Amino acid sequence: MKRTVYFVSESTGITAETVGHSLISQFDSVDFEQVYMPYINTVLRAQALTARMQEAADRDGVRPVVFATMLDAEVGDILRAGNCFYLELFEGFIDPLSRELGVAPSRKSGRSHAITKPSSYTKRIDAINFAMANDDGVRPDNFNHADVVLLGVSRSGKTPTCLYLAMHYGLRPANYPITEEDFERGDVSPLVWACREKVFALTIDAQRLQRIREERRPGSPYASLERCQEDIRRAAQMFKRLEVPVLNTTNQSIEEISSHILKRVKTHIE
């Protein structure tokens, strides 16, 4: 079965996409074509989108699904009238919450992603800059200034996890790739040992690692399954000696890995 799904908003659409994607992930037997439609904030744009939805319905033989966060009633009504299964994600919560709080909602778009706390925003920007400046073991002498240090073999997910922690939570992350030199001497840098209390190790299934490395360096010894297996085995020995938490990135998303890390460093989060 194939269904077209639209994530629609009069603002950035991040909320519609995040919630909608979480919901459709429960239906893995359906082939979803996902379409991201932010800034549908005028009558003309809404009308153009309904025409596009009709084209999808004609092509698929079934109406598309629409996840929307529309606070403008006029624009929302145009989309509802289209040939689609329309789900307004705010509808079931705004009015009940308003009654409970005794306060009318502002109904202003983009509030969930607005810079309402400049100090928090500045902290996140600083954290992103820190993550980029301390990526891939470039400045291990800066580990003492980091909130989190991720350790792992090449292509195990260190960099994207660091950036996620910085962007969403304002943590100052750094990472250290276990190199061939580390393998030869059988240990990581003394600078990693010095900050062991903030180190988290990332591991990964050898087959998964081989596929990732193959995309980067096709046909190279670096991407061979034997090399991946050996790197993971020797890294695991180092993790054991360090006695640090080990997180497996094979089947866990960046968000899931980050949540495990956050549980241990939550005192750093405002």
N, C-alpha and C positions, 0 to 999 in steps of 0.2 A: 504494500500500500504506500502511495506517495501523497503527501500533503504539503502544501505551501504554507509557511508560517510567517506572519509579519509581526515585527516588534515595533510598535508605533508610539511616538510621543510628540508633544508640542515643544519639548526641550531636547536634552541629549539622548534620551532613550535608554540610558544605562540601566535604570530600574526595570523597565519593561523587558529588556533583553535578559537581565540576570534572573528575574523571577520566572519569565516565560521559558527560558532554557532549562531551568531546574525542573519545571513541570513536565516538559516534553521528554526529558531524559528518562522518565519512568515508562516510556512507551518505545522500547528499543526495537520493536517489530515494525515500526513505521519509518519510512524514509522521508525525513523532513527536509524540505528546501527552505532554508532560513533567510529571511530578507529583513535587513535593518533599515528602519525608516524614521530617523529623527527629524525634529523641527517641522512637523506637520501642524502648523499653527495659523493657517489661513483657510478660508473657505475654498479658495482655488486649489490649494495643495491637497485638501481633503477630497475634493471632487476628482482630481487627477489620480489620487490613490485608489478611490473606489473603481475607477475605470481599469486601473492596473490589476486590482483584485478580481474583477470580472474576467479579464484575460487569463488569469491564473486558474480560475474556476473552469473556464472553457477548455483550457489545456489539460488540466488534471482530471476533469470529469467530476469534481467534487469541490465544494466551496473552501476557500482558505481559512485558516485560523488566525485570528488577530489578538495579540496581547497588547493592550494599550494602557497608557497613563495619560488620560486627557482630562484636563480640568476645565477646558472651554466647552460648555454644553453644546453650542452651535456646531463646532467642528466635530465633536463626538457624535452628535446625532446624524451627521452626514455619513460618517463611517459605519455607524450601526445600520443605516438604511441600505448599505451596500450588500452585495452577495457574499457574506462571510459569517463565520461563527465568531462573534465579538465578545471578548472578555476584558472588561474594565477592571484593572487590578486595584485601583484605589476605592472603587465603588462600595465594596463590602466593609470598608474600614473607616473611611473619613467621617460619615454621619454618625455611626455608633460611638466613635471616639470623641466627636464633638459633643454629643449628648453627655458622655461621661465626664468630660472636662468642663463642660459648661461654657465653652468658648467656641466661637465660629471659626472655621478654617479660613486661612488667607486666600486659598485657591490661586496662589501664585506659582507659576511653573518654575522648575529648576531649583527649588529650594533644597532638595536633598543633596545637591552637589555644589551648592553655593559656598563661598568662602565666608562662613559665619564666624569662624574663630581664626583671625589672622595669625595668631601665635602658633596654632596647631598646623596651619598651612605652611608657615615658614619652617617649622620643625620637619615636616615631610620633605620639603624641597632640600633642606640641608642634609637629610638622611639619604635622599636620592644621589646627591652630589658625593656624599661619603661612599655610598655603595659603588658608584662608578669609578671613583678614584682608588678604591681598594679592592677592585675585582681581580680575580685570577692570581692572587698572591703577589700583586705588584708591590704592595707596601706592608709586609708583615710586621714592620716596626710600628705600624699604627694599630695593631690588634688590641693594644691596651686601651684604645679610645673607642673600640667597637662595643656594641651591646651584644652582638651575636657573631660568631665566626663559624662558617660552614666549611666542612672538610670532606673531601671525596676525590675519586678519580676523575679524570677528564670526561666531560659530557654526562655527569650524573645529576645535573639539575641545580648546581650551586648558584649560578648567576641569576636565572629567572626567579628563584626563591628569594634571593637577596633583594632584588628590585621590588618584588611584591611586598616584602616586609617593610621596605623603606617607603614605598608609595602609599600603602594603606594604613600603616601603623606608626610611621615616623621612627622606626628602629634604625640604628646605625649598624648595618651589617657589612661584614667583610668575608672573603672566602679564600681558601687555600687549596690549590689543586695538588694532589699527590703526584710528584714527578718521578721520572726514571731515576734521578739522583737519589730521591728519598727511598725508592725501592732498593737501589744498590747498597745504601748504607743501612737499610732495614728500619728506618725511623723518620719521622717528620721533623721539621725544624724545631729547635729549642724555643723559638718564639711562639709556636703553637702550644708546646707544653706549658709555657709561662702563663697562658690564658685558658688553661684547660677547663675551668669552671664555666666558660661561656661558649665552648665548642660543641657543635652538633655535627655528627657524621652522617653523610648521605651515601646509601648503597643502592644498587640497582641490579636487576636480573641480567645475566650475561648476554642472553639472546636480544633483550631489549637494547642494551648498550651497544651491541654489535650493529644493530639496525641504525641507531643514531650516528655512530661513528662512520658507518658506510656512506651515509648521506654527505658527511663532511669530507671524508677522504676515501673515495671509492677504490676498492681493491688493494688498499695499503695494509702493511703488517699491523699498523695501529688499529685498523678496523676488523682484524680477524677475530673469530670467535675464541680461538686459543689465547690470544693476547688479552681479550676482555675477561675471560675466565681467570687468568693469572693475575691481572691487575686487581680484580675484585677480591680474590683470595688473599693476596698479600695486604691489601688495604684493610681487610677485616682483622687481620692479625694486629695491625697498628691500632685500630679502634679498640680492640680488646685491651691492649697495653695501656692506652690512654684512659680507659674506663669512662668513655663519653657515650651519651645517648646516640643510638643508631636508628635512622629513619629510612625506610625503603621507598624510593620514588617510582618503582616500576608501575604500580597500579594506583598510585595516589596522586591527586592533583596538587598543584602548587598551593592552592587554598588549604587543602587538608594537611599537607606537610607544615605549612605555616602555622596552622592552628595548634599542632603539637608543640611547636617551638614556643608559641605565645603562652601556652599554659605554664611554661617554666620561667618565662621572662616578663610576665604580666605586670610586674611592679614598675617596668619601664614605660608602660603605656598610660597616658593621661586618661 
